[in-house]
Amino acid sequence: MDRLNHYRQCIRAFLDRYSQFWQENGVENQIIIDSEHDHYLLLKAGWVGDRRIYYPVFHFDIKDEKIWVQENTTDVELDKDLEAMGISKQEIVVGFHHPLMREHSEFATA
């Protein structure tokens, strides 16, 4: 399997797995996939009482032959899950970190 398809498959499996967590009545976990442009999102949407719930849990993009983590609103160390699927830290860019901060991490800079 080529690398791009491997990334797509791994991200989908990751989102499928975590969409099963954090279930709340009235709040839907939605997996949104744009495979043409390689955008992947796990989103929470719904209502708890009179409070609107709407936010991304995880957002991934695939660009420049790397997996870009654009958002992670959890304490899940997703690199460990991705490494277990055969993806190294050098194939992951933490996009929500400022570009100058990325060079001080174990992850890819871009």
TIRO-981961 format. One record per residue (C-alpha): residue number from 1; residue in one letter; x, y, z. Coordinates in steps of 0.2 Angstrom, whole numbers. Each point is the difference from the previous one (the first is absolute). Layout:
BEGIN
> NUM | A | X | Y | Z
...
***
This chain:
BEGIN
> 1 | M | 0 | 0 | 0
> 2 | D | 7 | 17 | -4
> 3 | R | 4 | 12 | 14
> 4 | L | -15 | 12 | -4
> 5 | N | -13 | -14 | 1
> 6 | H | 8 | -6 | 16
> 7 | Y | -1 | 17 | 8
> 8 | R | -19 | 1 | -6
> 9 | Q | -4 | -17 | 7
> 10 | C | 9 | 4 | 17
> 11 | I | -8 | 16 | 2
> 12 | R | -17 | -7 | -4
> 13 | A | 3 | -15 | 13
> 14 | F | 6 | 13 | 13
> 15 | L | -16 | 11 | -2
> 16 | D | -11 | -16 | 0
> 17 | R | 7 | -6 | 16
> 18 | Y | -1 | 17 | 9
> 19 | S | -18 | 4 | -6
> 20 | Q | -5 | -14 | 11
> 21 | F | 6 | 9 | 16
> 22 | W | -8 | 16 | 8
> 23 | Q | -18 | -5 | -4
> 24 | E | -13 | 12 | 7
> 25 | N | -18 | 0 | -2
> 26 | G | -5 | 13 | -13
> 27 | V | 18 | 2 | -7
> 28 | E | 5 | -9 | -15
> 29 | N | 18 | -4 | -5
> 30 | Q | 2 | 3 | -18
> 31 | I | 14 | -6 | -11
> 32 | I | 2 | 12 | -15
> 33 | I | 12 | -6 | -14
> 34 | D | 5 | 9 | -15
> 35 | S | 11 | -13 | -9
> 36 | E | 1 | 11 | -15
> 37 | H | 9 | 13 | 9
> 38 | D | 6 | -10 | 15
> 39 | H | -9 | 8 | 14
> 40 | Y | -6 | -11 | 15
> 41 | L | -9 | 6 | 15
> 42 | L | -9 | -7 | 15
> 43 | L | -13 | 13 | 6
> 44 | K | -12 | 0 | 14
> 45 | A | -17 | 8 | -4
> 46 | G | -17 | 1 | 10
> 47 | W | -8 | 7 | 15
> 48 | V | 2 | -4 | 19
> 49 | G | -15 | 8 | 8
> 50 | D | 0 | 18 | -7
> 51 | R | 18 | 0 | -4
> 52 | R | 6 | -2 | -17
> 53 | I | 15 | -11 | -3
> 54 | Y | 10 | 2 | -16
> 55 | Y | 19 | -3 | -1
> 56 | P | 14 | -10 | -8
> 57 | V | 7 | -14 | 10
> 58 | F | 13 | -5 | -13
> 59 | H | 5 | 8 | -16
> 60 | F | 13 | -7 | -12
> 61 | D | 6 | 5 | -17
> 62 | I | 11 | -10 | -12
> 63 | K | 12 | 12 | -9
> 64 | D | 18 | 0 | -6
> 65 | E | 1 | -19 | 3
> 66 | K | -3 | 3 | 19
> 67 | I | -15 | -2 | 12
> 68 | W | -4 | 18 | 7
> 69 | V | -8 | 0 | 17
> 70 | Q | -10 | 16 | -1
> 71 | E | -10 | -2 | 16
> 72 | N | -1 | -12 | 15
> 73 | T | -11 | 6 | 14
> 74 | T | 3 | -15 | 10
> 75 | D | 14 | -7 | 11
> 76 | V | 3 | -14 | -12
> 77 | E | 18 | -2 | -5
> 78 | L | -5 | -5 | -18
> 79 | D | 18 | -2 | -6
> 80 | K | 0 | -16 | 10
> 81 | D | -15 | -7 | -9
> 82 | L | 7 | 5 | -17
> 83 | E | 17 | -7 | 4
> 84 | A | -9 | -17 | 4
> 85 | M | -7 | 1 | -17
> 86 | G | 18 | 2 | -8
> 87 | I | 0 | 19 | -1
> 88 | S | 16 | 9 | 7
> 89 | K | 1 | 16 | 9
> 90 | Q | 9 | 7 | -15
> 91 | E | -15 | -3 | -11
> 92 | I | -11 | 11 | 12
> 93 | V | -1 | 19 | 1
> 94 | V | -8 | 8 | 15
> 95 | G | -9 | 13 | -10
> 96 | F | -7 | 9 | 15
> 97 | H | 17 | 4 | 7
> 98 | H | 9 | 16 | -7
> 99 | P | 12 | -4 | -14
> 100 | L | 15 | 6 | 11
> 101 | M | -5 | -12 | 14
> 102 | R | -1 | -15 | -11
> 103 | E | 19 | -1 | -2
> 104 | H | 1 | -3 | 19
> 105 | S | -11 | -16 | -1
> 106 | E | 3 | -18 | -5
> 107 | F | -13 | 3 | -14
> 108 | A | 3 | 6 | -18
> 109 | T | 1 | 18 | -2
> 110 | A | -10 | 1 | -17
***
